[in-house]
Amino acid sequence: MVNGLDKLEQRLKSLIEGSALRLFSDDTPDHRLAERLIDALHAELHTLPDGSVQAPHMFALNVNPGYVQEIRDNQTLLDRLGAALAQVASDNAITFEAAPSITVFPDGSVPDGA
């Protein structure tokens, strides 16, 4: 028997190739960023005492230091990534404590172009 979280996981996986990521062209860096954020959302879901499912609202995007400013300056990209998270949440009755926010951090361990 498949429990509720297993069903949710299956739906989230299908959304990775569904409506939330249609905001991005396949196999682009933006698409891959959205996939990783959706994976992070999924990994941190928790069920509240009333049975509702909540996701974190703060997301850290660790990128190669050479790309930090470029991403921080690209508000359109950050808005689209936030929209992908909101779409996944909306489609799956997931709530956030507050509006999702994405903060970009430099990370020297992230390879150039990754």
N, C-alpha and C positions, 0 to 999 in steps of 0.2 A: 504494500500500500504506500502511495506517495503522500507525504505530509505536506502541509501548507508551505513551509519554507522550500521544500524540494520543488513544488509547483512554481513558486516564485522564482527560484533559480532558473528553471527551465524557461519561464517567460522572459526573464532578463537576458538569458543567452540568445533567445530568438530576437529580442530587440536590438542586440548588438548588430544584427544584420537587418534590422527593421527600421521603423520610422525615426527613431532618435538619431540614427547615424546617416539618414538620408540628407541631413544638413551638410554632409561632407562627401566629397568624391572618394570612392574606394581607394585604399592603399596610398593615401596621402598622409603626410605627417599630422595634419589636423584630425583626420579620421582615426589614426592610431592614438592620438592624445585623448580623443573622446572615448575610445574603447577602454583605455586605461583608467580614465575617471569613472566610467560606468562600472568597471571591475572593482574599483576602490569603493564605490557606493555599495555595491553588492556585498563586498567582504565585511562591511561594517554595519549592516542592517541589524536592528534588534527589535524584538517584539515588546511592546509596552504592556503593563498589566491589563489594560482594556482590550488587548488583542490586536491593536493597530500596529503597523510596522513603521518604524522611523529610521531615517538615514542621517548620517552626519551632514552638517551644512557647511563645514569648512573643509576645503580640499587644498592640499599642497601639491604643486606641480614642480618637481625637481628637474631642472634642465641643465645642460652643459652651460657653464658661465658665459660662453661666447654668444648664446642665444637669449639670455635672460632679458635684456633690455628690449630686444626685438619683440619678444612675446608680451612683455609688460606693456609695450606701446601699442599692441594690436588689440584694441578694445573689441573690435568686431569678432575676432577669434575667441576671446574670453567670453563674450556674450553668447556666441554660438555654442561653446562648450557648456556654459550654464544652461542654455536652452535644451541641450541634449540630456543633461541631468534632470532637469525639470520634466521633460517629456517621459523619461523612464519612470520617474516617481509618479507622475500623473496617471500613466497607463497601468500602474501596478498598485494604486492606492497606498503609496508610500508617502509619508509626511516628512517634513524637515522642521526642526525647532525654529529655524529662521531661514531666510532666503539663502540659497547656496552661494558661497563665495569661493573663488579660486585665487590663491596667492602663488606667485611664481618665485622660486628660490634657486640660486645658483648651487650646483652640485658638481664638483670636480670629478666625481666618480662616474658621471654620465658621459659616455663617449660622444665625441663630436658627431653630430648628425642623428643621434639616437633620440 
